[in-house]
Amino acid sequence: MLTVAYQPMVGAAAAGLYLLLMQQLPAERTGWSPLELQRKLFQGLALEPNPDGRALLARCCSLLEAVGLMRTETAENPDTEELVYVYRMYPPLKPADFFATEHLRLLLRDKIGDNAVNALMGELVSDKPAELADPYLIRKEVTVPFYEVFTLAGKAEEATGMIRAVSGIAAGIGDAAPLPPVRFTYEQIISRVPRTSLNRRHVERLAEEPDVIAKINYYADKYGLTLTNVAEVLDFDGVFDALGKWDERIFERQAELIYLQRYKHEEQLAVRLAAMEETAAASAMSDSGASGTAAGFAPGSSPQKAVSAGGGHGEAAPETDALLAVPDRLKDKLDIVSYNALLKQKPYTMVLELFIGTPKVMGETKEMFRKLNILYRFPDEVLNALIHYMQVNEKPWNESYINKVAASLQARQVRTYEQAVRYFNAERRASPERRETGGKGASRPAGQIRTGGKGKPRLPVYQAPSGKLADDARQELEEIVKYLEGQS
């Protein structure tokens, strides 16, 4: 790819510079090469160490950066005034990705022509065989997922020790949890930030801050941001302070605004689609009535959708104070360690969709948890433990109950996942005891009148004596009924 695709665009000198820099590190290794004198590059490229040679080297670096193969920067030590040139190398794109990138394909077309580009595309990218292009082929999966091939240890003692070890490592490096794999790399993010942006130089410094890149990806997953959305938020005024430090609160606020705007748009679209479907159904019913035919499901044959309650009360996983048991419907996919790691590391929006079972979570539920997260600053890991507790124990999903539990969490200063796990495990064990005692104190003997407390006293009710009416009384009653019927 470097020879047949990139070299026609950047020239032989730039391609030679790329190869020379790539050879500074052995082929079987990755990372950083040792520092060398800058004149080694001039000697390898047969350049004179004068203004013309430096200009040609800078032009070659610019050409390589323009096509995405390299990025060049300088690092100066303010004490010694020593200047170090840093060259970051990126591999050439795969043929399919290269020809799918419009500006690279058009630039190559301008250099070698349409016919040469088409010939090169046919040479590098092979089409699917005609035998596999048939859409009516019967396809079956041969491979199996990870959890069917490998079985992880799920003992309570090992799980507890692993959780504590992970917590100790996290405490040694800071308050943040271990960094998960990122969805958007720094290279992808910087490629979407315009060079004319005032925040461009601050975003470039994030190359040396992988923890910030991980947090940006965390909020991108939490609020469903695209790569373009991430670049827009990073370009927002105020995301970086005067010293170039990334402001996490402002970034999250802007990401949340994009999330709410998209949610309102989806809600309006859903309302319009529902109205269109209702109109179409009414039209279809009127058409079927006019033709004298009826269509429908037989009694008992209408399609039904099964709703999972998230495992109910039958948790068979080992119970500890440091872990939450895996719900029944997830036991074949996750062990207890992986499940608790998911609750601790993932944003509450993803966990909410996992338990509800659909990405279209109701607006009221979204709004309740958004308030707890944004306004009351409950961490995502605590909200994930709350979602688990409510779904597994079949608690009511209404605002009053959620606010009551949140107030209890706030009063007990529950701010970490471990604290939330201990709290909800204690609540689950205490629930049967409350049910046995009636939930509101000891029971009192039958017929006892309650006089204290804030409730109303239980007053005796008069009951008429049973028995038949006398003859004169029945006659008088019949006369009254006849009189009333005559008046009506």
C-alpha positions in Angstrom: 0.0 0.0 0.0 2.8 2.4 0.8 4.4 1.8 -2.6 1.4 1.5 -5.0 -1.1 3.9 -3.3 0.7 6.4 -1.0 3.9 7.0 -2.8 2.2 8.4 -6.0 0.4 10.9 -3.8 3.3 12.1 -1.5 6.4 11.4 -3.7 9.4 9.2 -3.3 11.2 11.5 -0.9 8.3 11.4 1.6 8.0 7.6 1.2 11.7 7.3 1.8 11.4 9.3 5.0 8.6 7.1 6.2 10.7 3.9 5.6 13.7 5.4 7.2 11.8 6.4 10.4 10.1 3.0 10.5 13.4 1.2 10.5 14.5 3.0 13.7 12.6 0.4 15.7 12.9 -3.4 15.1 10.1 -5.0 13.1 9.1 -7.3 16.0 8.7 -4.5 18.5 6.3 -1.5 19.0 6.5 1.6 21.1 9.2 4.2 21.1 12.7 4.2 19.5 15.7 5.6 21.3 16.6 9.2 20.8 19.0 9.9 17.9 20.6 13.0 16.5 18.5 14.9 14.0 21.3 14.9 11.5 21.0 11.2 11.1 17.8 11.9 9.1 19.6 14.4 6.9 22.3 11.9 6.2 19.9 9.1 5.4 17.9 11.3 3.0 21.1 12.9 1.5 19.9 16.4 2.6 22.2 19.3 3.5 21.7 20.7 7.0 20.8 24.1 5.7 17.5 26.0 5.2 16.8 24.2 1.9 17.3 20.8 3.5 15.2 21.7 6.5 12.4 23.0 4.3 12.4 19.8 2.2 12.3 17.7 5.4 9.4 19.8 6.7 7.5 19.4 3.4 7.9 15.6 3.5 6.6 15.5 7.0 3.6 17.7 6.0 2.8 15.4 3.1 2.9 12.3 5.3 0.7 13.9 7.9 -1.8 15.1 5.2 -2.4 11.5 4.1 -2.5 10.1 7.7 0.8 8.3 7.9 2.7 10.5 10.4 2.4 13.3 12.8 5.3 15.6 13.8 5.7 17.7 16.9 8.4 19.3 19.0 9.0 19.0 22.7 11.2 21.7 24.4 12.7 21.5 27.8 12.3 25.0 29.3 15.3 24.5 31.7 17.9 23.2 29.2 16.2 24.8 26.1 16.8 21.4 24.4 14.4 20.7 21.4 13.3 17.2 20.6 11.5 16.3 17.4 8.8 13.6 17.9 7.6 11.6 14.8 4.5 9.4 15.4 4.1 6.7 12.7 0.7 5.3 11.6 0.3 2.2 9.4 -1.2 2.6 5.9 -4.9 1.9 5.5 -6.1 -1.5 4.3 -7.1 -1.5 0.6 -10.8 -1.6 1.3 -10.6 1.3 3.9 -8.3 3.3 1.6 -10.7 3.2 -1.4 -13.6 3.9 0.9 -11.9 7.1 2.0 -13.2 9.6 -0.6 -10.5 12.3 -0.3 -7.6 9.8 -0.6 -9.2 8.0 -3.6 -9.8 11.4 -5.4 -6.2 12.5 -4.7 -4.9 9.3 -6.1 -7.2 9.7 -9.1 -5.7 13.2 -9.7 -2.2 11.7 -9.6 -2.5 8.6 -11.7 -5.9 8.8 -13.5 -9.3 7.0 -13.3 -8.2 3.9 -15.3 -5.2 3.3 -13.1 -7.2 3.7 -9.9 -9.8 1.2 -11.1 -7.1 -1.3 -12.1 -5.4 -0.9 -8.8 -8.7 -1.3 -7.0 -9.4 -4.6 -8.9 -5.8 -5.8 -8.1 -5.9 -5.1 -4.4 -9.5 -5.7 -3.5 -11.0 -9.0 -4.5 -14.8 -9.3 -5.1 -17.0 -12.0 -3.4 -17.2 -15.2 -5.5 -20.4 -15.6 -7.4 -21.3 -18.8 -5.6 -21.5 -16.8 -2.3 -23.4 -13.9 -3.7 -26.7 -15.8 -3.8 -29.0 -14.3 -1.1 -31.0 -17.6 -0.8 -28.0 -19.6 0.5 -28.7 -21.4 3.8 -26.1 -20.0 6.2 -25.2 -21.5 9.6 -22.7 -20.4 12.3 -19.8 -22.9 12.8 -18.0 -21.1 15.6 -19.3 -20.6 19.1 -19.1 -17.6 21.5 -16.5 -17.1 24.2 -18.6 -18.3 27.1 -19.3 -21.7 25.4 -15.6 -22.4 24.8 -14.1 -21.2 28.1 -15.4 -21.4 31.7 -14.1 -18.9 34.2 -13.8 -19.6 37.9 -16.8 -18.2 39.7 -16.1 -19.1 43.4 -17.1 -16.5 45.9 -13.6 -16.5 47.6 -11.8 -16.0 44.3 -14.2 -13.4 43.1 -13.9 -11.4 46.4 -10.2 -11.5 46.2 -10.1 -10.4 42.6 -12.5 -7.5 43.3 -10.3 -6.4 46.2 -7.1 -6.7 44.2 -8.7 -4.6 41.4 -9.8 -2.0 44.0 -6.3 -1.9 45.5 -4.7 -1.3 42.1 -7.3 1.4 41.3 -6.6 3.1 44.7 -2.8 3.0 43.9 -3.2 4.9 40.6 -6.1 7.1 41.6 -9.9 7.0 42.2 -10.7 5.9 38.7 -11.4 2.3 37.8 -9.2 0.3 35.4 -9.4 1.8 32.0 -11.6 -0.2 29.5 -10.8 -0.6 25.8 -11.6 2.6 24.0 -14.0 2.9 21.1 -12.6 6.1 19.7 -8.9 6.3 19.6 -6.9 9.6 19.9 -6.1 9.4 16.2 -9.7 9.2 15.2 -10.7 12.1 17.5 -7.9 14.4 16.3 -8.8 13.7 12.7 -12.3 15.2 13.2 -11.2 18.3 15.1 -10.6 21.2 12.6 -7.2 22.7 12.3 -8.7 26.1 12.6 -10.3 25.2 16.0 -9.1 27.2 19.0 -9.1 24.0 21.0 -7.0 22.0 18.5 -3.7 22.5 20.4 -5.4 21.4 23.6 -6.8 18.3 22.0 -3.4 17.4 20.6 -2.1 17.2 24.2 -4.5 14.4 24.9 -2.2 12.1 23.0 -0.2 11.9 26.3 -3.2 11.5 28.5 -4.8 8.0 27.8 -6.9 8.3 31.0 -8.7 11.4 29.5 -9.3 9.5 26.2 -10.8 6.6 28.3 -13.1 9.0 30.1 -14.2 10.6 26.8 -15.1 7.2 25.5 -16.9 6.4 28.7 -19.2 9.5 28.2 -19.5 8.7 24.5 -20.9 5.2 25.5 -23.1 6.7 28.2 -24.8 9.3 26.0 -24.5 7.4 22.7 -22.2 10.0 21.1 -20.8 9.5 17.6 -17.3 10.4 16.6 -18.6 13.7 15.1 -20.4 14.5 18.4 -17.2 13.9 20.4 -15.3 16.3 18.1 -18.1 18.9 18.4 -18.0 18.8 22.2 -14.2 19.0 22.3 -14.5 22.1 20.1 -16.9 23.7 22.5 -15.7 26.9 24.3 -15.0 26.1 27.9 -14.2 22.4 27.7 -10.5 23.3 28.2 -9.5 25.9 30.7 -6.9 28.6 30.1 -4.1 26.2 30.9 -5.4 23.6 28.5 -6.8 21.2 31.1 -9.8 19.2 30.1 -12.9 20.0 32.2 -14.9 16.8 32.7 -18.0 18.5 34.1 -18.5 20.8 31.1 -17.8 17.9 28.7 -20.4 15.7 30.4 -22.9 18.6 30.4 -22.6 19.2 26.7 -22.7 15.5 26.0 -25.9 15.3 28.0 -27.5 18.1 26.0 -26.8 16.2 22.8 -28.3 13.1 24.4 -31.5 15.0 25.4 -31.8 16.6 22.0 -31.6 13.3 20.2 -34.0 11.7 22.7 -36.6 14.4 22.1 -36.2 14.0 18.4 -36.7 10.2 18.7 -39.8 10.8 20.9 -41.4 13.1 18.4 -40.6 10.7 15.6 -42.1 7.8 17.5 -45.3 9.8 18.1 -45.5 10.6 14.4 -44.9 7.0 13.4 -47.5 5.8 15.9 -50.1 8.2 14.4 -49.2 7.1 10.8 -49.6 3.4 11.8 -52.9 4.1 13.5 -54.2 5.9 10.4 -53.0 3.1 8.2 -54.7 0.5 10.4 -58.0 2.4 10.4 -57.8 2.7 6.6 -57.1 -1.1 6.3 -60.0 -1.9 8.6 -62.4 0.3 6.5 -61.2 -1.3 3.3 -61.7 -4.8 4.7 -65.2 -3.9 5.9 -66.1 -2.6 2.5 -65.1 -5.7 0.7 -67.0 -7.9 3.1 -64.0 -10.0 4.3 -62.5 -10.2 7.8 -59.0 -11.1 8.7 -57.4 -11.6 12.2 -56.0 -14.0 14.7 -58.0 -16.9 16.1 -58.7 -16.7 19.9 -55.6 -17.6 21.7 -53.3 -17.5 18.7 -52.4 -13.8 18.8 -48.6 -13.2 19.1 -47.5 -12.6 22.7 -44.3 -11.1 23.9 -42.8 -12.6 27.0 -41.5 -10.1 29.6 -38.6 -11.2 31.7 -38.6 -10.0 35.3 -34.8 -10.2 35.5 -34.5 -13.4 37.6 -37.0 -13.0 40.4 -36.0 -14.1 43.8 -34.3 -17.3 42.9 -30.6 -16.2 43.0 -28.4 -19.3 43.2 -25.1 -17.5 42.8 -22.9 -17.3 45.9 -23.7 -14.3 48.2 -21.1 -12.1 49.7 -21.0 -8.6 51.1 -18.6 -7.5 48.2 -20.6 -8.9 45.2 -24.0 -8.9 43.7 -25.4 -12.2 42.5 -25.9 -12.7 38.8 -29.5 -12.7 37.7 -30.8 -16.0 36.3 -31.1 -14.8 32.7 -27.5 -13.7 32.6 -25.9 -16.7 34.3 -25.0 -18.5 31.1 -23.3 -15.3 29.7 -21.5 -13.8 32.7 -19.8 -15.1 35.8 -20.1 -13.3 39.1 -16.8 -11.4 38.6 -17.6 -10.2 35.1 -21.1 -9.2 36.1 -19.9 -7.1 39.0 -17.1 -5.6 36.8 -19.8 -4.6 34.3 -21.9 -2.9 36.9 -18.9 -1.1 38.3 -17.4 0.1 35.0 -20.3 0.7 32.5 -22.5 3.8 32.5 -26.0 3.5 33.9 -27.7 4.2 30.6 -26.2 0.9 29.1 -27.1 -1.1 32.2 -30.6 0.3 32.2 -31.0 -0.9 28.6 -29.6 -4.3 29.5 -32.1 -4.9 32.3 -35.1 -3.3 30.6 -34.4 -5.4 27.5 -34.8 -2.6 24.9 -32.9 0.5 23.8 -36.2 2.4 23.9 -36.3 3.0 27.6 -39.4 5.0 28.8 -38.9 8.7 29.0 -40.0 8.9 32.7 -37.4 6.3 33.7 -34.7 8.1 31.8 -35.6 11.3 33.4 -35.6 9.9 36.9 -32.1 8.4 36.7 -30.8 11.4 34.8 -31.8 13.6 37.7 -30.1 11.3 40.2 -26.9 11.3 38.1 -26.7 14.9 37.1 -28.5 16.9 39.8 -27.8 14.8 42.8 -24.3 13.6 41.6 -24.9 9.9 42.2 -22.1 7.9 40.5 -23.0 5.5 37.7 -21.8 2.5 39.7 -24.2 3.3 42.5 -27.1 3.7 40.1 -26.2 0.4 38.5 -26.4 -1.3 41.8 -29.8 0.4 42.4 -31.0 -0.9 38.9 -29.9 -4.4 39.8 -31.7 -4.3 43.2 -35.0 -3.0 41.8 -35.1 -5.4 38.8 -34.0 -8.6 40.6 -36.2 -8.0 43.6 -39.2 -6.8 41.5 -39.4 -3.4 43.2 -41.8 -0.8 41.8 -40.4 1.4 39.0 -42.0 4.6 40.2 -40.6 8.0 41.1 -41.7 8.0 44.7 -40.0 4.6 45.5 -36.8 5.5 43.6 -36.6 8.8 45.4 -37.1 7.1 48.7 -34.2 4.7 48.1 -32.0 7.5 46.7 -32.6 9.5 49.9 -31.6 6.6 52.0 -28.4 6.1 49.9 -27.6 9.8 50.2 -28.2 9.8 54.0 -25.8 6.9 54.4 -23.2 8.6 52.2 -23.1 5.7 49.7 -20.8 6.9 46.9 -18.9 3.8 45.8 -19.9 0.5 44.2 -18.7 -1.5 47.2 -20.7 0.6 49.6 -23.8 0.2 47.4 -23.3 -3.6 47.2 -23.2 -3.9 51.0 -26.2 -1.7 51.4 -28.4 -3.6 49.0 -27.3 -7.0 50.2 -28.3 -6.0 53.7 -31.6 -4.7 52.4 -32.4 -7.9 50.6 -31.6 -10.0 53.7 -33.7 -7.7 55.9 -36.8 -7.9 53.6 -38.1 -11.3 54.8 -37.8 -10.2 58.4 -40.0 -7.2 57.7 -42.6 -9.3 56.0 -42.8 -11.7 59.0 -43.3 -8.8 61.4 -45.9 -7.1 59.2 -43.5 -4.3 58.2 -44.8 -1.8 60.7 -44.2 -3.2 64.2 -45.7 -6.1 66.1 -49.2 -7.3 65.5 -51.9 -6.5 68.2 -54.7 -8.8 69.3 -57.9 -8.8 67.2 -60.5 -6.4 68.3 -58.1 -4.1 70.2 -58.8 -0.5 69.6 -55.8 1.6 68.7 -55.9 4.9 70.6 -52.3 6.2 70.3 -50.3 7.4 67.3 -51.2 9.6 64.4 -53.8 7.3 62.9 -57.6 7.7 63.4 -59.1 5.6 66.3 -61.0 2.5 65.4 -64.6 3.4 66.4 -67.3 0.7 67.1 -69.9 0.3 64.4 -73.6 -0.2 65.2 -75.1 -3.3 63.7 -78.9 -3.7 63.5 -80.4 -6.8 65.2 -81.1 -9.7 62.8 -84.5 -11.3 62.4 -87.9 -11.0 60.6 -90.1 -7.9 60.6 -93.4 -7.9 62.3 -96.6 -8.0 60.3 -97.6 -4.5 61.0 -94.1 -3.2 60.3 -94.0 -5.0 57.0 -97.4 -3.7 56.0 -96.3 -0.1 56.8 -93.2 -0.6 54.7 -95.2 -1.9 51.7 -97.4 1.2 51.9 -94.4 3.5 51.9 -93.0 1.7 48.8 -96.3 2.0 46.9 -96.5 5.7 47.7 -93.0 6.3 46.4 -93.7 4.3 43.2 -96.8 6.4 42.6 -94.9 9.6 43.0 -92.3 8.5 40.4 
